[in-house]
């Protein structure tokens, strides 16, 4: 299994506080020929009005490199790959990128990040790493 992001446990706690049940840690995507990919978390919550469940997969990214653009490039590539594979193997899951609220402000409120959101390439939520709570969902 791959190494966990430094915010893995923080995001897990924030999701639980937000009413989600963690169903997978990690969510394994089993590919042909014995290969595996791992999305950091799988979670679900009951939608009371619809008596249904909402299911999400979450990839946690800390953006710790000196170049936030390099981190963004890698995160987008991983997001697109996982998103396509989830459609095939877990079609009822929606993929989200989890980033700190500071990264949301510095990366996803700039042109490159905004383009990804506006064009529907990426969905994300931001969290407060100290309070371990979700700040904003961006769909």
GIGI-V448859 format. One record per residue. N is the residue number from 1. OMEGA is omega in radians with two decimals (none if undefined). BURIAL is b if it has 16 or more other ideal C-beta (glycine too) atoms within 10 Angstrom, else e. Layout:
# GIGI-V448859
n->{N & N}
omega->{OMEGA & OMEGA}
burial->{BURIAL & BURIAL}
This chain:
# GIGI-V448859
n->{1 & 2 & 3 & 4 & 5 & 6 & 7 & 8 & 9 & 10 & 11 & 12 & 13 & 14 & 15 & 16 & 17 & 18 & 19 & 20 & 21 & 22 & 23 & 24 & 25 & 26 & 27 & 28 & 29 & 30 & 31 & 32 & 33 & 34 & 35 & 36 & 37 & 38 & 39 & 40 & 41 & 42 & 43 & 44 & 45 & 46 & 47 & 48 & 49 & 50 & 51 & 52 & 53 & 54 & 55 & 56 & 57 & 58 & 59 & 60 & 61 & 62 & 63 & 64 & 65 & 66 & 67 & 68 & 69 & 70 & 71 & 72 & 73 & 74 & 75 & 76 & 77 & 78 & 79 & 80 & 81 & 82 & 83 & 84 & 85 & 86 & 87 & 88 & 89 & 90 & 91 & 92 & 93 & 94 & 95 & 96 & 97 & 98 & 99 & 100 & 101 & 102 & 103 & 104 & 105 & 106 & 107 & 108 & 109 & 110 & 111 & 112 & 113 & 114 & 115 & 116 & 117 & 118 & 119 & 120 & 121 & 122 & 123 & 124 & 125 & 126 & 127 & 128 & 129 & 130 & 131 & 132 & 133 & 134 & 135 & 136 & 137 & 138 & 139}
omega->{-3.12 & 3.09 & 3.14 & 3.07 & -3.11 & -3.13 & -3.07 & -3.11 & 3.11 & 3.14 & 3.11 & 3.12 & 3.13 & 3.11 & 3.12 & 3.10 & -3.11 & 3.07 & 3.14 & 2.99 & 3.12 & -3.11 & -3.13 & 3.11 & 0.10 & 3.03 & -3.07 & 2.99 & -3.12 & -3.13 & 3.08 & 3.11 & 3.02 & 3.13 & 3.12 & 2.94 & -3.08 & 2.98 & -2.98 & -3.06 & 2.93 & -3.11 & 3.06 & 3.03 & -3.12 & 3.02 & -2.98 & -3.08 & -3.09 & -3.06 & -3.10 & 3.08 & 3.02 & -3.11 & 3.11 & 2.95 & -3.04 & 3.01 & -3.07 & 3.13 & -3.10 & -3.13 & -3.08 & 3.13 & 3.07 & -3.14 & 3.10 & 3.12 & 3.07 & 3.08 & 3.13 & 3.12 & 3.14 & -3.14 & -3.14 & 3.10 & 3.13 & -3.14 & -3.12 & 3.12 & -3.12 & -3.13 & 3.13 & -3.12 & 3.08 & 3.10 & -3.11 & -3.00 & 3.14 & -3.00 & -3.14 & 3.11 & 3.04 & -3.09 & 3.04 & 2.98 & 3.10 & 3.13 & 3.09 & -3.13 & 3.08 & 3.10 & 3.07 & -3.10 & -3.05 & -3.09 & -3.00 & 2.98 & 3.02 & -3.01 & -3.09 & 3.14 & 3.12 & 3.12 & 3.14 & 3.14 & -3.09 & -3.14 & 3.09 & -3.14 & -3.00 & 2.99 & -3.12 & 2.91 & 3.11 & -3.11 & 3.04 & -3.07 & -3.14 & -3.11 & -3.12 & 3.11 & 3.06 & -3.12 & -3.02 & 2.99 & 3.11 & -3.03 & none}
burial->{e & e & e & e & b & e & b & b & e & b & b & b & e & b & b & e & e & e & e & b & e & e & e & b & e & b & b & e & b & e & e & e & e & e & e & e & b & b & b & b & b & b & b & b & e & e & e & e & e & e & e & e & e & e & b & b & b & b & b & b & b & b & b & e & e & e & e & b & e & e & b & b & e & e & b & b & e & b & b & e & e & b & b & e & b & b & e & e & e & b & e & e & b & b & b & b & b & b & b & b & b & e & b & b & e & e & b & b & e & e & e & e & b & e & e & b & b & e & e & e & e & b & b & b & b & b & b & e & b & e & e & b & e & b & e & e & e & e & e}
